[in-house]
Amino acid sequence: MTTRIDLDALKLATPLTLVVQHYLGAPVKSNARGAWWCCPFHTEKSASFLVGGRSDRAQEYHCFGCGAHGDALEFIKAQEHLGDAGRDFVAACEKLAALAGQSLPTADGPAQRAVAPVVVQPPTGAWQDAAQRFIAESQAALWGSFGTGCLRYLREHRGLTDETIRAFGLGWNNITRKDAQTLWGIPDREKPVWLPQGLVIPGTALKTLWYVKIRPSADVRRYFQAKYYQIPSPDEAARTALLGLDTWQTGLPLLLCEGELDCLTVWQEARGLVNAATLGGASKGRAGEKLNFGRWLPYLGGYARILVAYDPDTAGQTAQDAFGRVSARFAPVRVPFGEDINDFHVNGGDVAGWLTDLTGFPKPVRSVPPDWPKTLIFPDRPGVPFINGQWRRLDDGRIEATFMDAEELQIVLDAAQAIAAYGNQ
């Protein structure tokens, strides 16, 4: 039995004014703008908490004192001390339904299936044109007379084959230069776009370019200490990509690597054993932060277990911990020796053998908790990264999505919130 929740119908069943009145009592005053209460989220003497009277605002509250803003579900979560977990979201829905004098409907049958939607857009326009030109120039340089040293580095010091180098479009920027901001479509940027001499790594996913990284040469790193430099783009939120996604094969386990060269190494040495991908530095955050990979969630959600191989340094361990906080399906793994997968490979490690051992155990069986799955019907809004294969579009344009457990719902809600935050910046 699947619980099916129509969010729009649920909110309309009980006016927000009645929900607020249930918790706060009668309004202090009412006027043409709506009903007013003293705000429950901060201490005040005069009423500044408004539930708007206009039809488009009647289902939202706003406090002009502290800025609190939301809808009926967010208000109930606050009053009932519910958190951000998926089960708490469902509990708020159940409470709202009870206030409306109804129970949440249920529907028989399995989840509907569909392909994953694309909820983000890569950089376009001038940035894309400039980036494609730069990559083409760097690829020509790598395989020409200027790229001899870089090719030797990739082959001898990184253990990459020419097939791998070409497959991922690596290149060599021979001369450090600065481009005008307008050439890259970033007119508001104060500084010119710096293109240091070094190894060029295109960040491609879904057969589209999302970012370009440069690993500066030894000469440049004397003055620029970071290992990698990412060319800025007009939309900083689009600076990540699930590199490796285009090489995935159906039915294989998934390994998330920390860096691009680790991902290339796994593809080269263990093709057919695992699907490899990396979010690069995007998944590295400060301790306690939530990971921001919501845009790529539809492609991760179908895996019951995801191996995560990050470096043993502080940043890598912070990322490992963050993955663990998001979901128990992320399983940290370590190479038998070396700093990372590429280092393990270069020093004689058997990447294919290591991954065979890791993936050779019986695959975990994902059980569905009692009272799940649950199906929610969402308004037709962009930016909600539903999990691959568990949603469908209804005839009226809204989206019906099914969640197998509370963790799955929580991940989607967190991802949608992160995407919405980017849109408001």
Order of alpha helices (4+ residues) and beta strands (2+ residues): beta-alpha-alpha-beta-beta-beta-beta-beta-alpha-alpha-beta-alpha-alpha-alpha-beta-beta-beta-beta-beta-alpha-beta-beta-alpha-beta-alpha-beta-alpha-beta-alpha-alpha-beta-beta-beta-alpha
